[in-house]
């Protein structure tokens, strides 16, 4: 029983009166179970080390959404309690650890607002009345104010135009610029601290509150991110530019003494490159950035300073794992903090730096809060939200496998085994390709979009291949898509399938393939190069790279895959055509299910319509579902549930040759004609 379920009983005064709970044997997970799984995120330890704040995603079928409640627990794992009922976001500790701020939209709020709450409970109070929606809260060191990011509110003229629907505006022209604001606790008055004809996209405060490190870009368009630079505002209010380059600096943070800044960037030798994100430090007074621990084959995802500034703690993807390390700033030596078959992240530190808190998920846990002493790292579990998950549900086994591609490249992937797996038997296989593509699959069976526990319960094995073009295996591996998106990637995936067949694990006559985003691109490609799959599910996948390039909300990195943009007399049309599934759809024989969000800007829904109409015209069995109101990744609960159900049904009938019983939302009622 999870903490939130226990809390619900306790709040109703029922816990002491309840009869002894009769524990039953673990059961097979359903689509509703998977979509509705409570998951923990964003742990933050208090500066004094007494408590940890964290969010718990809770299903609300009436609202048709996941609601994030804010919880508090003692650092020793005691006294877990829900502090704020969601939806709530952006929690930030006060410097004395006696209270926290958060962002919510409560009764009477037109927009999301900042609220303050004491750590011991009580009714939160709203801080002022904002005309713009805040994010990225950060207290001033003296506790007198809170900094936040928010767009400039509409002026009177623009607000009037929008009310009157006289709102024809120039496409992708900046309107309300992103600013850094400061709101004082004494009077709730908010005023911009940094503003201009640019976007403030990230910031950090010095320990004394006198200096602000911030990243600004020409606009909020994704393609302007590489044009962003780091700036510094000193205690006298003067702004000074720190960087001038062709790459995006992310995760900027000032050292405890304020003399240095760190950031991450896909850069090498001072210039942008097709490389895994690297770690850099530079003097706050100005000077050239210095890359630390050059040559690490990892994807560094986040970085924070130690309390004394001698080390930097990094979260790094190391293939199928996401682990924690410490990098010595002076010697550049790297030492492990938390290694293993897991996905770790969301690091925060106490003020004295003696305790680090982080999130860790694995193939047996949707994720919990852990703590360690960075000097003597031995992780200790703090929360126990889903400790009983293996008692409630039958969970499959997941393990990493390695093999060699035909051209000699070492490859790695994850296999999830069917329940009741028996050596010597061959099983149906569903191939799952990760998105990105600049990412990698890491240990996890609890993603609703993958529904591995459901497939395992049907006797299906799944395979996720970390193909070339992804991160976590060094820069040469990442560059495997340059000058040809499918130079290696599709061959890598098929080599993984062949490896399992050669081992006697997989039935070659019962194969399926699926993926979302870049996984959808991969699925669309695979059905054009082989007819060995009995069914495919393409989620938000590209089928025609020229139109994808020009209609997506991001383009800059795609030029590397095709050398040039798709327009103009010098365009490499050969690469665009050769790597577009559209040009080879007459070879498809695989029944293909297609899913996409009707408001997707990343991989526009038109790509899915093109695929569906072409396959239908060619006589290939296909169905297309466009989810209303949804962006690239679905947010509404019923759409997520449909996404799982329809794919399970598709594969059950075409790969397994059996029907599938759709899982229904708890509040679903029989239709009445």
C-alpha positions in Angstrom: 0.0 0.0 0.0 1.5 3.4 -1.0 2.0 6.3 1.3 -0.7 8.3 -0.4 -3.2 5.5 0.1 -2.2 5.2 3.7 -2.5 9.0 4.1 -6.0 8.9 2.6 -7.0 6.3 5.2 -5.4 8.2 8.1 -7.0 11.5 7.0 -10.4 9.8 7.2 -9.7 8.4 10.6 -10.1 4.9 9.2 -6.7 3.5 9.6 -7.0 2.4 13.2 -10.5 1.0 12.7 -9.8 -0.9 9.5 -9.7 -4.7 9.7 -6.4 -6.4 9.0 -5.6 -6.2 5.4 -5.7 -9.5 3.5 -2.8 -9.5 1.2 -3.5 -11.3 -2.1 -1.0 -12.8 -4.6 0.4 -10.3 -7.1 -1.8 -9.9 -10.2 -1.2 -9.1 -13.8 -1.0 -5.3 -14.4 -3.7 -3.8 -16.6 -3.6 -0.7 -18.8 -5.5 1.3 -16.2 -3.0 0.1 -13.5 0.0 1.2 -15.7 -1.5 4.6 -16.7 -2.6 5.3 -13.1 0.6 4.3 -11.4 1.6 6.9 -8.8 5.1 8.2 -9.5 7.4 10.4 -7.6 9.6 13.2 -9.0 11.6 16.3 -8.3 13.0 15.7 -4.8 14.5 18.7 -3.0 16.2 18.5 0.3 15.8 21.4 2.7 18.9 23.6 3.3 19.1 22.5 6.9 18.8 18.8 6.0 15.6 18.1 8.0 13.1 17.4 5.3 12.7 16.5 1.6 9.9 17.9 -0.6 8.8 15.9 -3.6 6.0 15.6 -6.1 3.7 12.6 -6.4 1.8 12.2 -9.7 -1.8 11.1 -8.9 -4.5 10.1 -11.4 -7.6 12.2 -11.4 -10.0 10.5 -13.8 -12.7 13.2 -13.2 -10.3 15.9 -14.3 -8.9 13.5 -17.0 -5.3 14.4 -15.9 -2.4 13.5 -13.7 -2.3 15.8 -10.7 1.0 16.5 -8.9 0.6 16.7 -5.1 3.4 18.1 -3.0 4.7 15.8 -0.2 7.1 16.2 2.7 9.2 13.6 4.4 11.9 13.6 7.1 15.4 12.9 5.8 15.4 9.8 7.9 12.3 8.5 6.1 9.8 9.3 8.8 6.6 11.4 8.9 5.7 11.4 5.3 2.7 13.7 4.7 0.9 15.4 1.8 1.4 19.1 2.1 -0.4 20.5 -0.9 -3.0 18.8 -3.0 -2.4 19.3 -6.7 -2.1 20.4 -9.3 1.1 22.1 -8.0 4.5 22.7 -9.4 7.8 24.5 -9.0 8.4 24.0 -5.2 11.3 25.9 -3.7 12.7 25.9 -0.2 13.1 29.1 1.8 16.7 29.6 3.0 15.9 28.8 6.6 14.1 25.6 5.8 11.0 26.6 7.7 8.8 27.1 4.7 8.6 26.8 0.9 7.1 28.4 -2.1 5.2 26.7 -4.9 3.2 27.6 -8.0 -0.5 26.7 -8.3 -3.8 27.9 -9.8 -6.3 27.9 -6.9 -9.9 29.3 -6.5 -10.1 32.8 -7.8 -6.8 32.7 -9.6 -7.0 33.7 -13.2 -3.4 32.6 -13.8 -1.0 30.4 -11.9 0.3 32.2 -8.8 3.1 31.9 -6.2 2.1 30.6 -2.8 3.9 30.3 0.5 3.5 27.5 3.0 5.1 26.8 6.4 6.8 23.4 6.6 4.7 22.4 9.6 1.4 22.9 7.7 -1.3 25.5 7.6 -3.1 27.2 4.9 -0.8 28.5 2.2 -1.0 32.2 1.4 -0.8 33.8 -2.1 2.1 36.1 -2.6 0.8 39.1 -4.5 -1.2 38.9 -7.7 0.7 38.2 -10.9 -0.4 39.0 -14.4 1.9 36.4 -15.9 2.6 32.7 -15.1 5.7 32.1 -13.0 8.2 29.2 -13.1 11.8 28.5 -11.9 11.3 29.9 -8.4 14.4 30.8 -6.3 14.5 32.5 -3.0 16.9 35.3 -2.3 19.5 34.2 0.3 18.1 36.6 2.9 14.6 35.2 2.4 13.1 38.6 1.6 12.1 37.9 -2.0 11.6 35.2 -4.6 13.0 35.3 -8.1 11.1 33.7 -11.0 10.9 33.5 -14.8 7.8 34.6 -16.6 6.9 36.3 -19.9 6.0 40.0 -20.0 2.2 40.3 -19.7 0.3 41.7 -22.6 0.0 45.4 -22.8 -3.4 47.0 -22.8 -3.6 47.3 -26.6 -2.6 43.7 -27.2 -4.9 42.4 -24.4 -7.8 44.4 -26.1 -7.0 42.9 -29.5 -7.0 39.4 -28.1 -10.3 39.9 -26.3 -11.8 41.1 -29.6 -10.2 38.3 -31.5 -8.3 40.8 -33.6 -5.3 38.6 -33.1 -3.6 38.0 -36.5 0.0 38.2 -35.5 3.2 37.6 -37.5 4.3 34.0 -37.4 7.1 33.2 -34.9 7.6 36.9 -34.0 8.3 37.4 -30.3 5.4 38.8 -28.3 5.8 38.8 -24.5 9.5 38.5 -23.8 10.7 36.1 -21.1 12.0 38.1 -18.1 13.6 37.4 -14.7 11.4 38.9 -12.0 11.7 39.5 -8.3 8.7 39.5 -5.9 9.1 40.8 -2.3 7.5 38.9 0.6 6.7 42.0 2.5 4.3 43.6 0.0 3.9 41.0 -2.8 5.1 43.5 -5.3 6.7 42.0 -8.5 9.1 43.8 -10.8 11.4 42.7 -13.6 15.1 42.4 -12.8 16.4 41.5 -16.2 14.4 42.4 -19.4 15.1 43.4 -23.0 14.7 42.4 -26.6 15.7 38.8 -25.7 14.5 35.8 -23.7 15.8 35.0 -20.2 15.8 31.2 -20.3 17.7 30.1 -17.2 19.5 31.8 -14.2 21.3 31.2 -10.9 22.0 33.4 -7.9 25.2 33.7 -6.0 25.4 32.6 -2.4 25.4 36.3 -1.2 22.5 37.2 -3.6 24.6 40.0 -5.2 25.2 38.3 -8.6 22.9 36.7 -11.2 24.2 34.4 -13.8 21.7 34.0 -16.6 21.3 32.6 -20.1 19.6 34.7 -22.7 18.6 33.9 -26.3 17.2 36.1 -29.2 13.8 34.4 -28.9 12.0 31.5 -27.3 12.2 29.5 -30.6 14.0 26.2 -30.3 16.2 27.0 -33.2 17.5 30.1 -31.4 18.8 28.1 -28.5 22.2 27.7 -30.1 22.4 31.5 -30.2 22.0 31.8 -26.5 24.9 33.1 -24.3 25.7 33.5 -20.7 25.6 36.9 -19.0 26.3 38.2 -15.5 24.5 40.9 -13.6 26.6 42.2 -10.7 25.5 43.8 -7.5 25.7 47.3 -9.1 23.2 46.2 -11.8 25.7 46.1 -14.6 25.3 43.4 -17.2 28.3 41.7 -18.7 28.5 39.1 -21.4 30.5 35.9 -20.5 30.3 33.8 -23.6 30.3 34.3 -27.4 30.1 31.1 -29.3 27.9 28.9 -31.6 26.5 26.5 -29.0 23.9 26.5 -26.3 25.0 26.6 -22.7 22.6 24.7 -20.4 22.3 24.3 -16.6 24.4 27.4 -15.8 25.4 27.5 -12.1 27.6 29.7 -10.0 30.2 28.2 -7.7 29.7 28.7 -3.9 32.3 31.5 -3.8 30.8 33.1 -6.9 34.1 33.1 -8.8 33.3 30.4 -11.3 30.4 29.3 -13.4 29.6 25.8 -14.8 27.5 24.8 -17.8 26.9 21.9 -20.1 27.2 22.1 -23.9 27.4 19.9 -27.0 30.7 21.5 -27.8 34.3 20.6 -28.2 37.4 22.7 -28.6 35.3 25.8 -28.2 32.8 25.1 -30.9 29.6 23.3 -31.4 29.9 19.7 -32.4 27.9 16.5 -32.8 29.1 15.3 -29.4 27.6 14.2 -26.1 27.0 17.1 -23.7 30.3 18.0 -22.0 31.0 19.8 -18.7 32.6 23.3 -18.7 33.8 25.8 -16.1 34.8 29.4 -16.6 35.8 32.3 -14.5 32.9 34.6 -13.6 35.3 37.5 -14.2 35.6 36.4 -17.8 37.9 34.2 -19.8 37.9 31.0 -21.9 35.7 28.1 -20.7 37.6 24.9 -19.7 36.2 21.5 -20.4 36.5 19.1 -17.5 37.1 15.3 -17.9 37.4 15.5 -21.7 36.7 12.2 -23.4 34.0 10.8 -21.1 31.8 8.6 -23.3 28.7 9.7 -21.3 25.8 12.0 -21.9 26.1 14.5 -19.0 22.5 15.5 -18.2 22.9 17.8 -15.2 25.6 19.2 -12.9 25.8 20.9 -9.5 28.6 22.3 -7.4 29.7 20.7 -4.2 29.4 22.9 -1.1 33.1 23.7 -1.1 33.3 24.1 -4.8 36.1 21.5 -5.2 33.9 19.0 -7.0 31.0 19.0 -9.4 28.4 16.3 -9.2 27.1 15.1 -12.5 24.2 13.0 -13.7 25.3 11.0 -16.7 23.7 8.5 -19.1 26.2 5.6 -19.4 24.4 3.5 -22.1 21.4 1.7 -20.5 22.0 3.3 -17.1 21.9 6.8 -15.7 24.4 7.2 -12.9 25.9 9.8 -10.5 29.6 10.8 -10.5 31.8 13.5 -8.9 34.3 15.4 -11.0 37.3 17.0 -9.2 37.5 20.6 -10.6 41.3 20.8 -10.2 42.5 17.3 -11.2 39.5 16.4 -13.3 39.4 13.0 -11.7 36.0 11.2 -11.9 34.7 9.1 -9.0 31.4 7.2 -8.8 28.7 8.2 -6.4 25.8 5.9 -7.4 26.3 3.3 -10.0 24.1 0.3 -11.0 21.2 -0.8 -13.2 19.1 2.2 -12.6 18.2 5.7 -13.8 19.2 8.4 -11.3 18.8 12.2 -11.3 17.3 15.3 -9.7 20.2 15.9 -7.4 19.9 18.5 -4.5 22.3 19.2 -1.6 22.0 20.5 1.9 23.7 23.8 2.7 26.7 22.1 4.3 27.0 19.7 1.4 27.2 16.6 3.6 23.9 15.1 2.3 22.9 14.6 -1.3 19.3 13.7 -2.2 18.4 12.2 -5.6 15.8 10.2 -7.5 16.4 6.7 -8.6 14.2 4.4 -10.7 14.9 0.9 -12.0 13.3 -2.1 -13.7 11.7 -3.0 -10.3 10.8 0.5 -9.1 9.1 3.5 -10.7 11.4 5.6 -8.6 12.1 6.6 -5.0 14.1 9.3 -3.1 17.6 8.3 -1.9 20.3 10.1 0.2 24.0 9.7 0.3 27.0 11.4 1.9 29.1 12.4 -1.2 32.3 11.9 0.8 31.3 8.3 1.6 28.6 7.4 -0.9 26.4 4.6 0.2 22.8 5.2 -1.0 20.0 5.0 1.6 16.4 4.9 0.6 14.2 7.7 2.0 10.7 7.3 0.5 8.8 4.1 0.0 5.9 5.1 -2.3 6.0 2.0 -4.4 7.9 -0.5 -2.2 5.0 -2.9 -2.5 4.7 -2.8 -6.2 6.0 -6.4 -6.6 3.5 -7.5 -4.0 0.6 -5.9 -6.0 1.7 -6.8 -9.5 3.6 -9.5 -11.4 6.6 -7.7 -12.8 8.8 -8.9 -15.7 12.6 -9.2 -15.6 14.6 -6.7 -17.5 18.3 -7.1 -18.3 21.0 -5.5 -20.5 22.4 -7.5 -23.4 25.4 -6.8 -25.7 26.1 -8.0 -29.2 28.1 -7.0 -32.3 26.6 -5.6 -35.5 27.6 -7.1 -38.8 30.0 -4.2 -39.5 31.8 -4.8 -36.1 30.1 -2.1 -34.0 29.5 -3.1 -30.4 25.9 -2.6 -29.5 23.8 -2.7 -26.3 20.1 -2.9 -25.5 17.5 -4.0 -23.0 15.4 -7.1 -23.0 12.3 -7.5 -21.0 11.3 -11.1 -20.5 7.8 -12.6 -20.6 6.3 -13.6 -17.3 6.9 -17.3 -16.6 9.8 -17.3 -19.0 11.1 -20.8 -19.8 14.6 -21.3 -21.3 14.5 -23.2 -24.5 11.2 -21.7 -25.7 10.9 -19.1 -28.5 8.7 -16.1 -27.7 7.0 -13.4 -29.7 9.0 -10.2 -29.8 8.0 -6.5 -30.0 10.9 -4.2 -30.9 10.7 -0.8 -29.2 12.9 2.1 -30.4 13.7 5.1 -28.3 13.0 8.7 -29.2 15.4 11.5 -29.5 17.2 10.1 -31.4 19.9 11.8 -29.2 19.0 9.8 -26.2 19.1 6.1 -25.1 17.0 3.5 -23.4 17.7 3.1 -19.7 16.4 0.6 -17.2 12.7 1.1 -16.7 9.6 -1.0 -17.3 7.0 1.5 -16.0 6.6 3.9 -19.0 3.0 3.7 -20.0 3.9 4.4 -23.6 5.9 1.1 -23.7 3.5 -1.0 -21.6 6.1 -3.7 -21.0 4.3 -5.3 -18.0 1.2 -5.8 -20.2 3.2 -7.4 -23.1 5.1 -9.6 -20.7 1.8 -10.8 -19.2 0.8 -11.9 -22.8 4.0 -13.9 -23.1 5.8 -11.3 -25.3 9.5 -10.4 -25.1 10.5 -6.8 -25.9 13.8 -5.5 -27.2 15.1 -1.9 -27.0 18.2 -1.2 -29.0 20.5 1.7 -28.3 21.2 2.4 -32.0 23.9 4.6 -33.5 22.9 8.3 -33.4 22.1 8.0 -29.7 23.9 9.2 -26.6 25.9 7.5 -23.8 28.4 5.6 -26.0 30.8 8.2 -27.1 30.9 10.8 -29.8 31.7 8.6 -32.8 28.6 6.5 -31.9 26.5 9.7 -31.7 27.8 10.8 -35.1 26.5 7.6 -36.7 23.6 9.5 -38.3 25.6 12.3 -39.8 25.2 12.5 -43.6 22.5 9.8 -43.5 19.9 9.3 -40.8 19.6 5.6 -41.5 23.3 4.9 -42.4 23.4 2.5 -39.4 20.4 2.9 -37.1 17.9 0.6 -38.8 20.6 -2.0 -39.4 21.5 -1.8 -35.7 17.9 -2.5 -34.6 17.6 -5.5 -37.0 20.9 -6.9 -35.8 19.5 -7.0 -32.3 16.5 -9.0 -33.5 18.8 -11.4 -35.3 20.9 -11.8 -32.2 17.8 -12.9 -30.1 16.7 -15.2 -32.8 20.1 -16.8 -33.0 20.1 -17.4 -29.3 16.9 -19.3 -29.6 14.9 -16.8 -27.6 12.6 -15.3 -30.3 10.1 -16.8 -32.8 11.0 -15.2 -36.1 7.4 -15.6 -37.3 5.9 -13.5 -34.5 7.6 -10.1 -34.6 6.2 -6.6 -34.1 7.7 -3.2 -34.0 6.8 0.1 -32.3 8.2 3.5 -31.3 7.3 7.1 -30.6 8.9 10.3 -32.1 12.3 9.1 -33.3 11.1 5.7 -32.5 8.2 6.4 -34.9 10.8 7.5 -37.5 12.5 4.1 -37.0 9.3 2.2 -37.2 8.4 3.9 -40.5 11.8 3.0 -41.9 11.8 -0.6 -40.8 8.5 -1.5 -42.5 10.0 -0.2 -45.8 13.2 -2.4 -45.5 11.7 -5.7 -44.3 8.4 -7.5 -44.2 9.3 -9.7 -41.3 7.2 -7.8 -38.8 3.6 -9.0 -38.6 2.4 -5.6 -37.1 3.8 -2.1 -36.6 2.7 0.9 -34.4 4.1 4.2 -35.5 3.8 7.0 -33.0 4.4 10.6 -34.0 6.9 9.5 -36.7 8.4 11.3 -39.7 7.7 9.9 -43.1 8.9 12.7 -45.4 12.0 14.6 -44.2 11.8 17.7 -46.4 8.3 18.6 -45.2 9.2 17.5 -41.6 12.2 19.8 -41.7 10.2 22.8 -42.7 7.1 22.3 -40.5 8.7 21.2 -37.2 9.4 23.6 -34.4 13.1 22.7 -34.5 15.4 22.2 -37.4 19.0 23.2 -36.5 20.4 19.7 -35.6 18.7 18.0 -38.6 21.1 19.7 -41.0 23.8 17.4 -39.7 21.8 14.3 -40.7 21.3 15.6 -44.3 24.3 18.0 -44.7 22.1 20.8 -46.0 18.6 22.1 -45.6 16.1 20.6 -48.1 15.7 23.8 -50.1 17.9 25.5 -52.7 19.9 24.4 -55.6 22.7 22.9 -53.4 20.3 20.8 -51.3 21.3 17.1 -50.8 18.0 15.9 -52.1 19.5 12.4 -52.5 19.9 12.1 -48.7 16.4 13.5 -48.0 14.9 11.0 -50.5 17.0 8.0 -49.5 16.2 8.5 -45.8 12.5 9.3 -46.2 10.2 6.3 -45.8 7.7 8.0 -48.1 9.9 7.2 -51.1 9.8 3.4 -50.3 6.3 2.9 -49.0 5.4 0.7 -52.0 7.5 -1.9 -50.4 5.4 -2.0 -47.2 3.3 -5.1 -46.4 3.1 -4.7 -42.6 -0.3 -3.7 -41.0 0.5 -0.3 -39.5 -1.3 1.5 -36.7 -0.5 5.2 -36.6 -1.0 7.6 -33.5 -0.2 11.3 -33.1 -1.3 14.4 -31.3 -3.5 16.8 -33.3 -1.5 19.8 -32.0 2.0 18.3 -32.3 4.6 20.9 -33.4 7.6 18.7 -32.9 6.6 16.0 -35.5 3.6 17.7 -37.1 0.5 15.5 -37.3 0.6 15.9 -41.1 3.4 13.4 -41.2 1.1 10.7 -39.8 -1.7 11.7 -42.2 0.7 11.4 -45.2 1.8 7.9 -44.0 -1.8 6.8 -43.5 -3.1 8.0 -46.8 -0.2 6.6 -48.7 -0.5 3.1 -47.1 -4.2 3.1 -47.5 -3.9 3.9 -51.2 -1.3 1.1 -51.6 -3.7 -1.4 -50.0 -1.8 -1.8 -46.8 -3.9 -2.4 -43.7 -3.7 0.8 -41.6 -5.5 2.9 -39.0 -4.8 6.4 -37.9 -5.8 8.1 -34.6 -5.1 11.8 -34.1 -5.6 12.8 -30.4 -7.5 16.1 -30.0 -5.8 18.8 -28.0 -2.6 16.8 -27.6 1.0 18.0 -28.3 3.9 15.7 -29.0 3.4 13.6 -25.9 -0.1 12.9 -24.7 -1.3 14.5 -21.5 -4.9 13.5 -21.0 -5.5 10.3 -19.1 -8.1 8.9 -21.5 -5.9 9.5 -24.4 -3.0 7.7 -22.7 -5.3 4.8 -21.8 -6.5 4.6 -25.4 -2.9 4.7 -26.6 -2.1 1.6 -24.6 -5.3 -0.2 -25.3 -5.3 0.3 -29.1 -1.7 -0.8 -29.5 -2.2 -3.9 -27.3 -5.2 -4.8 -29.4 -3.3 -4.2 -32.6 -0.4 -6.5 -31.6 -2.5 -9.1 -29.9 -4.6 -9.8 -33.0 -1.8 -9.6 -35.6 1.3 -11.0 -33.8 -0.3 -13.3 -31.2 -3.5 -14.2 -33.1 -5.8 -13.6 -30.1 -8.3 -11.0 -28.9 -7.5 -8.3 -26.3 -9.8 -7.2 -23.5 -9.7 -3.4 -23.4 -9.1 -1.9 -20.0 -11.6 0.7 -19.1 -11.3 3.9 -17.0 -12.6 3.4 -13.4 -15.5 5.9 -14.0 -16.4 4.6 -17.5 -20.1 4.0 -18.1 -21.7 1.8 -20.7 -22.7 3.8 -23.8 -26.4 4.4 -24.2 -27.7 4.9 -27.7 
